[in-house]
Amino acid sequence: MRKNILPLGATLAFQALVSMAVLTIPAIAPAISVDADIPAGYVGLFIAVVYGASMASSVASGDLIRKLGAVRVTQVCLILCAAGLGLSAVGTVPWFVAGAVLLGAGYGPVTPASSHVLVKTTPRHLMSLVFSLKQTGVPLGGAMAGVLAPLLVLAGGWRLAVLAVGAGCLAVCALAQSVRSQFDDDIDPLWRVSAGGVMRSLNIVASEPALRRLAASSFLFSAVQLCLVTFLVTYLTRGQGMTLVQAGLMLAVAQTAGIVGRVVWGALADKCGRPLLVLAGLGVGMGLAALAMALLSPSWPQVITATASALFGATAIGWNGVYLAEVARQAPVGQAVEATGGALFFTFFGVLVGPPLFALVVENGGSYALAFGLLAVPTLATGAILLAQDLRATRSAGSGGKTDRGV
């Protein structure tokens, strides 16, 4: 495990900064709405544009990583995120759209790049734990956005908050140069970047039943996750009477619970050797947590809201590490980066669909509570389906069937 510390620490930092960059706008959406006269519900469309661009960039990342290296691609991603925040700071809808495109282009390749680094250095029996530890960078970045961005708004306005996070991305980009020679030691300058690389990534997922199953589940789970982190602050300020800082702290609670959850679920999946069972339990858990969120009342103590936020975060944010480790484990030998990019295409598609549908419910007369409640039905169903698939796989393994493949 000791030899994993440097690659894990570096990829964790990269993941945290790009996550913070993407979630800064949602974390301060009410302040932007008042100053820029843009409906707060539009933040769902902003996130949809971000992840639409992420779909394209993630599935195209395999060729770029092999040609340029995982760290070099990550540096470019950090620059794109900084540029996207800079454009968003202009404060009009067209510039927000342009900023969202750049943020998405920068967000998509970071996870495949991190997987490429970690697959080379992680023992097979520790993959769920190590990948989960790395993926704590996503809720860590979200927690940083939930706590720091509102405070920066109070200090100097929402534009200061956005530009400060962009500056942080550029600083980490510069620091990444110190580890590039160590991690980008397997690049192939002659590797051809082509549209065929996109189809190759998608075909790997389509041709492997285990990868198809994982990608389909991630479609729904990611939709629920992004609805939580995108709309929680607005829901709590407008539907539960909290201040922006109080609601931001609840988002930080959810993100922190997601950090803890990712580590716990990753360790549990490695220990029991049944990642599908863990994912099934998380599907059921996030469905129940969505119901709890829908039933909140402004008259209840804030500790109840914090508890519901923590339960929702631990499940709806905590599943990713187990998922990504299993994608890498089930990928054909030597093709983990392509499999990860292809699977993330469907993961990001869930994000693309989920927040706009959530916003559609709210903007057409529904409440935030109703929208959260509607999330429970498909997640509970997916949890039940994954449980049935795990039981079938366990019976097959017990009878001598092969359910796993090497990285």
DRENRO-960307 format. One record per residue (C-alpha): residue number from 0; residue in one letter; x, y, z. Coordinates in steps of 0.001 Angstrom, whole numbers, always signed. Each point is the difference from the previous one (the first is absolute). Layout:
<pts>
<NUM, 'a', <X, Y, Z>>
...
</pts>
This chain:
<pts>
<0, 'm', <+0, +0, +0>>
<1, 'r', <+2914, +2358, +719>>
<2, 'k', <+1009, +224, -3659>>
<3, 'n', <-3522, +1189, -801>>
<4, 'i', <+223, +3099, +2186>>
<5, 'l', <+1508, +2383, -2580>>
<6, 'p', <-2199, -991, -2966>>
<7, 'l', <-3048, -106, +2262>>
<8, 'g', <+776, +3401, +1531>>
<9, 'a', <+612, +1622, -3387>>
<10, 't', <-3121, -1394, -1658>>
<11, 'l', <-2060, +890, +3081>>
<12, 'a', <+1140, +3628, -218>>
<13, 'f', <-787, +177, -3722>>
<14, 'q', <-3452, -1470, +549>>
<15, 'a', <-792, +2369, +2876>>
<16, 'l', <+884, +3155, -1918>>
<17, 'v', <-1979, -802, -3138>>
<18, 's', <-2954, -1065, +2147>>
<19, 'm', <+139, +3253, +1932>>
<20, 'a', <+169, +1919, -3270>>
<21, 'v', <-3125, -1701, -1359>>
<22, 'l', <-2018, +340, +3226>>
<23, 't', <+867, +3592, +887>>
<24, 'i', <-2783, +1473, -2158>>
<25, 'p', <-2735, -2274, +1495>>
<26, 'a', <+1283, +709, +3525>>
<27, 'i', <-578, +3745, -418>>
<28, 'a', <-2909, -139, -2467>>
<29, 'p', <-2385, +2072, +2205>>
<30, 'a', <+2523, +2865, +190>>
<31, 'i', <+600, -112, -3751>>
<32, 's', <-3743, -77, -624>>
<33, 'v', <-580, +3224, +1952>>
<34, 'd', <+2964, +1913, -1444>>
<35, 'a', <-221, -1162, -3622>>
<36, 'd', <-3813, -267, -132>>
<37, 'i', <+130, -3595, -1188>>
<38, 'p', <-2517, -2560, +1398>>
<39, 'a', <+1726, -2267, +2541>>
<40, 'g', <-1597, -3022, -1645>>
<41, 'y', <+2217, +608, -3028>>
<42, 'v', <+2880, -1491, +1966>>
<43, 'g', <-1367, -3376, -1057>>
<44, 'l', <+467, +964, -3649>>
<45, 'f', <+3504, +1277, +789>>
<46, 'i', <+911, -3381, +1484>>
<47, 'a', <-1574, -1750, -2980>>
<48, 'v', <+2266, +1919, -2387>>
<49, 'v', <+3025, -790, +2187>>
<50, 'y', <-653, -3709, -75>>
<51, 'g', <-1033, -49, -3624>>
<52, 'a', <+3479, +1284, -792>>
<53, 's', <+1414, -2505, +2512>>
<54, 'm', <-1647, -2863, -1904>>
<55, 'a', <+1842, +930, -3162>>
<56, 's', <+3359, +716, +1647>>
<57, 's', <+19, -3155, +2162>>
<58, 'v', <-693, -2395, -2841>>
<59, 'a', <+2684, +1691, -2104>>
<60, 's', <+2598, -7, +2775>>
<61, 'g', <+1558, -3419, -640>>
<62, 'd', <+2035, +1026, -3050>>
<63, 'l', <+1059, +3289, +1597>>
<64, 'i', <+1230, -1703, +3182>>
<65, 'r', <+2017, -2567, -1940>>
<66, 'k', <+1568, +2686, -2194>>
<67, 'l', <+582, +2838, +2484>>
<68, 'g', <-49, -1727, +3375>>
<69, 'a', <-2510, -4, +2856>>
<70, 'v', <+1563, +2922, +1877>>
<71, 'r', <+360, +2196, -3094>>
<72, 'v', <-3641, -604, -879>>
<73, 't', <-956, +851, +3588>>
<74, 'q', <+1970, +3273, -187>>
<75, 'v', <-1929, +964, -3122>>
<76, 'c', <-3222, -862, +1827>>
<77, 'l', <+865, +2309, +2889>>
<78, 'i', <+711, +2853, -2424>>
<79, 'l', <-3337, -600, -1743>>
<80, 'c', <-1828, +81, +3345>>
<81, 'a', <+1686, +3283, +940>>
<82, 'a', <-953, +1475, -3364>>
<83, 'g', <-3586, -1195, +392>>
<84, 'l', <-314, +1719, +3361>>
<85, 'g', <+1519, +3149, -1429>>
<86, 'l', <-2623, +126, -2763>>
<87, 's', <-2798, -701, +2488>>
<88, 'a', <+1086, +3008, +2058>>
<89, 'v', <-1221, +2285, -2801>>
<90, 'g', <-3466, -710, +1385>>
<91, 't', <-2244, -328, -3059>>
<92, 'v', <-1710, -3115, -1333>>
<93, 'p', <+2128, -394, -3188>>
<94, 'w', <+3226, +209, +2007>>
<95, 'f', <-1326, -2438, +2577>>
<96, 'v', <-684, -2441, -2842>>
<97, 'a', <+3492, +474, -1427>>
<98, 'g', <+1497, -424, +3460>>
<99, 'a', <-2004, -3176, +570>>
<100, 'v', <+1333, -1478, -3250>>
<101, 'l', <+3607, +623, +1044>>
<102, 'l', <-635, -1337, +3513>>
<103, 'g', <-1446, -3179, -1482>>
<104, 'a', <+2861, -393, -2442>>
<105, 'g', <+2368, +229, +2955>>
<106, 'y', <-1967, -2259, +2316>>
<107, 'g', <-540, -3009, -2256>>
<108, 'p', <+3554, -1342, -530>>
<109, 'v', <+1202, +358, +3613>>
<110, 't', <-1499, -3280, +1230>>
<111, 'p', <+1294, -2155, -2897>>
<112, 'a', <+3411, +1637, +454>>
<113, 's', <-24, -805, +3720>>
<114, 's', <-1089, -3575, -693>>
<115, 'h', <+2891, -369, -2423>>
<116, 'v', <+2462, +1037, +2712>>
<117, 'l', <-1528, -2117, +2762>>
<118, 'v', <-433, -3203, -2015>>
<119, 'k', <+3780, -65, -497>>
<120, 't', <+755, +214, +3723>>
<121, 't', <-2909, -1604, +1882>>
<122, 'p', <-117, -3663, +1100>>
<123, 'r', <-3138, -1720, -1223>>
<124, 'h', <-1340, -777, +3483>>
<125, 'l', <+174, +3698, +994>>
<126, 'm', <-1541, +1535, -3107>>
<127, 's', <-3425, +855, +1455>>
<128, 'l', <+1581, +1683, +3023>>
<129, 'v', <+2663, +1939, -1942>>
<130, 'f', <-2425, +1125, -2704>>
<131, 's', <-2500, +999, +2699>>
<132, 'l', <+2654, +2003, +1818>>
<133, 'k', <+841, +1783, -3239>>
<134, 'q', <-3676, +644, -713>>
<135, 't', <-367, +1722, +3368>>
<136, 'g', <+1435, +2925, -1932>>
<137, 'v', <-3437, +565, -1552>>
<138, 'p', <-1941, +561, +3253>>
<139, 'l', <+3074, +1660, +1521>>
<140, 'g', <-71, +2535, -2813>>
<141, 'g', <-3750, +363, +473>>
<142, 'a', <+445, +570, +3725>>
<143, 'm', <+2624, +2634, -731>>
<144, 'a', <-2428, +1683, -2393>>
<145, 'g', <-2820, -200, +2554>>
<146, 'v', <+2055, +1592, +2780>>
<147, 'l', <+2475, +2327, -1702>>
<148, 'a', <-2047, +1370, -2904>>
<149, 'p', <-2805, +1505, +2146>>
<150, 'l', <+2604, +1533, +2330>>
<151, 'l', <+1772, +1543, -2980>>
<152, 'v', <-3367, +1346, -1179>>
<153, 'l', <-415, +1733, +3353>>
<154, 'a', <+3565, +1329, -205>>
<155, 'g', <-98, +1447, -3504>>
<156, 'g', <-2910, -1222, -2100>>
<157, 'w', <-655, -3058, -2111>>
<158, 'r', <+2447, +995, -2729>>
<159, 'l', <+2846, -1, +2521>>
<160, 'a', <-995, -3504, +1056>>
<161, 'v', <-22, -1281, -3579>>
<162, 'l', <+3319, +1585, -958>>
<163, 'a', <+1707, -1157, +3207>>
<164, 'v', <-877, -3640, -748>>
<165, 'g', <+1302, +455, -3548>>
<166, 'a', <+3292, +1280, +1415>>
<167, 'g', <+193, -3099, +2180>>
<168, 'c', <-318, -2212, -3089>>
<169, 'l', <+2910, +1804, -1634>>
<170, 'a', <+2127, -381, +3124>>
<171, 'v', <-546, -3773, +133>>
<172, 'c', <+709, -193, -3730>>
<173, 'a', <+3426, +1527, +624>>
<174, 'l', <+699, -2343, +2908>>
<175, 'a', <-917, -3031, -2116>>
<176, 'q', <+3067, +538, -2151>>
<177, 's', <+2184, -1323, +2827>>
<178, 'v', <-1485, -3517, -293>>
<179, 'r', <-501, -184, -3737>>
<180, 's', <+3281, -1744, -833>>
<181, 'q', <-787, -2758, +2488>>
<182, 'f', <-3573, -722, -1072>>
<183, 'd', <+203, +745, -3723>>
<184, 'd', <+2746, -2551, -603>>
<185, 'd', <-2106, -2128, -2355>>
<186, 'i', <-1082, +2513, -2629>>
<187, 'd', <+110, -831, -3685>>
<188, 'p', <+657, +3218, -2004>>
<189, 'l', <-840, -1876, -3210>>
<190, 'w', <-3434, -1082, +1248>>
<191, 'r', <-2672, +1193, -2389>>
<192, 'v', <-2886, +2045, +1400>>
<193, 's', <-3100, -703, -2074>>
<194, 'a', <-3778, -325, +102>>
<195, 'g', <+550, -3745, +15>>
<196, 'g', <+1211, +286, +3572>>
<197, 'v', <-3442, +1216, +1049>>
<198, 'm', <-1719, -2988, -1574>>
<199, 'r', <+2596, -2356, +1452>>
<200, 's', <-816, +1159, +3529>>
<201, 'l', <-3740, -359, -543>>
<202, 'n', <+394, -3402, -1658>>
<203, 'i', <+1970, -1344, +2970>>
<204, 'v', <-2892, +857, +2310>>
<205, 'a', <-2615, -1312, -2431>>
<206, 's', <+1780, -3318, -511>>
<207, 'e', <+479, -869, +3691>>
<208, 'p', <-3176, -937, +1949>>
<209, 'a', <+1546, +969, +3346>>
<210, 'l', <+991, +3430, -1337>>
<211, 'r', <-3450, +526, -1525>>
<212, 'r', <-1587, -736, +3372>>
<213, 'l', <+2281, +2399, +1828>>
<214, 'a', <-454, +2787, -2559>>
<215, 'a', <-3801, -307, +104>>
<216, 's', <-81, +200, +3804>>
<217, 's', <+2349, +2973, +19>>
<218, 'f', <-2361, +1852, -2340>>
<219, 'l', <-2652, +144, +2716>>
<220, 'f', <+2288, +344, +3002>>
<221, 's', <+1812, +2954, -1534>>
<222, 'a', <-3306, +1714, -772>>
<223, 'v', <-1021, -272, +3655>>
<224, 'q', <+3419, +1142, +1210>>
<225, 'l', <+26, +3140, -2096>>
<226, 'c', <-3575, +873, +883>>
<227, 'l', <+1078, -111, +3639>>
<228, 'v', <+3092, +2180, -336>>
<229, 't', <-1578, +2361, -2544>>
<230, 'f', <-3298, +755, +1725>>
<231, 'l', <+576, -591, +3715>>
<232, 'v', <+1076, +3573, +771>>
<233, 't', <-2856, +1557, -1967>>
<234, 'y', <-2531, -2430, +1521>>
<235, 'l', <+1110, +742, +3548>>
<236, 't', <+60, +3787, -487>>
<237, 'r', <-3295, +281, -1864>>
<238, 'g', <-1960, -2945, +1376>>
<239, 'q', <+1373, -368, +3524>>
<240, 'g', <+787, +3629, +921>>
<241, 'm', <+3754, -376, +528>>
<242, 't', <+2595, +2677, -722>>
<243, 'l', <+2503, -520, -2805>>
<244, 'v', <+2781, -763, +2481>>
<245, 'q', <-2178, -2491, +1928>>
<246, 'a', <-1028, -1759, -3192>>
<247, 'g', <+3594, -25, -1210>>
<248, 'l', <+989, -1731, +3221>>
<249, 'm', <-2659, -2662, -624>>
<250, 'l', <+1494, -556, -3433>>
<251, 'a', <+3375, -337, +1694>>
<252, 'v', <-1516, -2575, +2394>>
<253, 'a', <-1300, -2017, -2955>>
<254, 'q', <+3324, +213, -1791>>
<255, 't', <+1938, -956, +3133>>
<256, 'a', <-2267, -2997, +527>>
<257, 'g', <+696, -901, -3614>>
<258, 'i', <+3730, +106, +702>>
<259, 'v', <-358, -2355, +2958>>
<260, 'g', <-2445, -2178, -1894>>
<261, 'r', <+2307, -464, -2976>>
<262, 'v', <+2776, -1287, +2238>>
<263, 'v', <-2295, -2263, +2019>>
<264, 'w', <-1780, -1441, -3039>>
<265, 'g', <+3296, -550, -1807>>
<266, 'a', <+1503, -1852, +2950>>
<267, 'l', <-3198, -2018, +416>>
<268, 'a', <-57, -974, -3685>>
<269, 'd', <+3620, -1193, +183>>
<270, 'k', <-628, -1917, +3207>>
<271, 'c', <-3152, -1812, -1097>>
<272, 'g', <+1050, -362, -3637>>
<273, 'r', <-3517, +874, -1183>>
<274, 'p', <-20, +3552, -1365>>
<275, 'l', <-3390, -521, -1665>>
<276, 'l', <-1533, -756, +3383>>
<277, 'v', <+1486, +3217, +1390>>
<278, 'l', <-1343, +1987, -2961>>
<279, 'a', <-3433, -1599, +467>>
<280, 'g', <-76, +1087, +3634>>
<281, 'l', <+1011, +3527, -977>>
<282, 'g', <-2810, +154, -2559>>
<283, 'v', <-2564, -894, +2658>>
<284, 'g', <+1618, +2387, +2474>>
<285, 'm', <-62, +3007, -2305>>
<286, 'g', <-3644, -677, -847>>
<287, 'l', <-953, +60, +3680>>
<288, 'a', <+2134, +3112, +556>>
<289, 'a', <-1782, +1789, -2861>>
<290, 'l', <-3321, -719, +1711>>
<291, 'a', <+1357, +1372, +3273>>
<292, 'm', <+1121, +3190, -1737>>
<293, 'a', <-3444, +425, -1556>>
<294, 'l', <-1694, -242, +3415>>
<295, 'l', <+2055, +2734, +1712>>
<296, 's', <-1891, +2821, +1722>>
<297, 'p', <+1277, +3521, +780>>
<298, 's', <-1287, -427, +3558>>
<299, 'w', <+2270, -2959, +718>>
<300, 'p', <+3376, +450, +1760>>
<301, 'q', <+2933, +509, -2343>>
<302, 'v', <+1617, -3163, +1359>>
<303, 'i', <-2666, -1986, -1859>>
<304, 't', <+842, +1794, -3240>>
<305, 'a', <+3697, -653, +623>>
<306, 't', <-704, -3695, +620>>
<307, 'a', <-2043, -329, -3174>>
<308, 's', <+2713, +1823, -1946>>
<309, 'a', <+2658, -2317, +1424>>
<310, 'l', <-1950, -3161, -863>>
<311, 'f', <-692, +1270, -3502>>
<312, 'g', <+3628, +985, -503>>
<313, 'a', <+1406, -3283, +1322>>
<314, 't', <-2031, -1978, -2541>>
<315, 'a', <-613, +2247, -3008>>
<316, 'i', <+3565, +1347, +57>>
<317, 'g', <+1727, -3060, +1425>>
<318, 'w', <-457, -2547, -2803>>
<319, 'n', <+2523, +1223, -2594>>
<320, 'g', <+3206, -1586, +1245>>
<321, 'v', <-1491, -3504, +111>>
<322, 'y', <-1415, +559, -3478>>
<323, 'l', <+3224, +1279, -1594>>
<324, 'a', <+2124, -2717, +1585>>
<325, 'e', <-2356, -2647, -1329>>
<326, 'v', <+95, +1573, -3482>>
<327, 'a', <+3801, -173, +36>>
<328, 'r', <-110, -3557, +1367>>
<329, 'q', <-2464, -1206, -2630>>
<330, 'a', <+1728, +1789, -2913>>
<331, 'p', <+1879, -2057, -2581>>
<332, 'v', <+3685, -293, +844>>
<333, 'g', <+1877, +3240, -732>>
<334, 'q', <-3160, +1971, -859>>
<335, 'a', <-1073, +1406, +3373>>
<336, 'v', <+339, +3608, -1192>>
<337, 'e', <-2222, -588, -3048>>
<338, 'a', <-2544, -1974, +2041>>
<339, 't', <-124, +2750, +2616>>
<340, 'g', <-517, +2685, -2634>>
<341, 'g', <-2733, -2025, -1692>>
<342, 'a', <-1797, -773, +3263>>
<343, 'l', <+189, +3644, +1093>>
<344, 'f', <-1800, +977, -3202>>
<345, 'f', <-3109, -1621, +1471>>
<346, 't', <+740, +1290, +3492>>
<347, 'f', <+133, +3567, -1274>>
<348, 'f', <-3104, -615, -2121>>
<349, 'g', <-1879, -610, +3241>>
<350, 'v', <+1238, +3329, +1276>>
<351, 'l', <-1056, +1625, -3259>>
<352, 'v', <-3553, -1332, +348>>
<353, 'g', <-561, +158, +3772>>
<354, 'p', <+376, +3679, +991>>
<355, 'p', <-2021, +1376, -2952>>
<356, 'l', <-2867, -2395, +774>>
<357, 'f', <+200, +1013, +3659>>
<358, 'a', <-87, +3675, -1029>>
<359, 'l', <-2902, -724, -2357>>
<360, 'v', <-2069, -1337, +2906>>
<361, 'v', <+780, +3087, +2097>>
<362, 'e', <-496, +2573, -2752>>
<363, 'n', <-3387, -1474, -978>>
<364, 'g', <-1736, +291, +3330>>
<365, 'g', <+1555, -2841, +1941>>
<366, 's', <+1965, +482, +3193>>
<367, 'y', <+3599, -877, +772>>
<368, 'a', <-1335, -2514, +2527>>
<369, 'l', <-2081, -1721, -2684>>
<370, 'a', <+2968, -109, -2360>>
<371, 'f', <+2189, -1624, +2654>>
<372, 'g', <-2759, -2493, +784>>
<373, 'l', <-250, -1018, -3648>>
<374, 'l', <+3661, -1018, +59>>
<375, 'a', <-775, -2802, +2451>>
<376, 'v', <-1950, -2264, -2347>>
<377, 'p', <+2634, -799, -2666>>
<378, 't', <+2853, -222, +2515>>
<379, 'l', <-1851, -2544, +2135>>
<380, 'a', <-789, -1996, -3140>>
<381, 't', <+3625, +96, -1158>>
<382, 'g', <+1186, -1167, +3400>>
<383, 'a', <-2343, -2984, -213>>
<384, 'i', <+1195, -858, -3521>>
<385, 'l', <+3666, +158, +1028>>
<386, 'l', <-727, -2233, +2978>>
<387, 'a', <-1583, -2603, -2268>>
<388, 'q', <+3003, +178, -2337>>
<389, 'd', <+2419, -407, +2892>>
<390, 'l', <-1851, -3083, +1235>>
<391, 'r', <+122, -1520, -3481>>
<392, 'a', <+3728, +757, -308>>
<393, 't', <+672, -1508, +3430>>
<394, 'r', <-1866, -3183, -896>>
<395, 's', <+1913, -180, -3294>>
<396, 'a', <+3344, +408, +1789>>
<397, 'g', <-974, -2652, +2517>>
<398, 's', <-734, -2442, -2796>>
<399, 'g', <+3367, +655, -1671>>
<400, 'g', <-977, +2878, -2328>>
<401, 'k', <+2456, +2835, -608>>
<402, 't', <-1255, +3443, +966>>
<403, 'd', <+3162, +2066, -26>>
<404, 'r', <+2835, +905, -2315>>
<405, 'g', <+3415, +1568, +359>>
<406, 'v', <+952, +3601, -449>>
</pts>
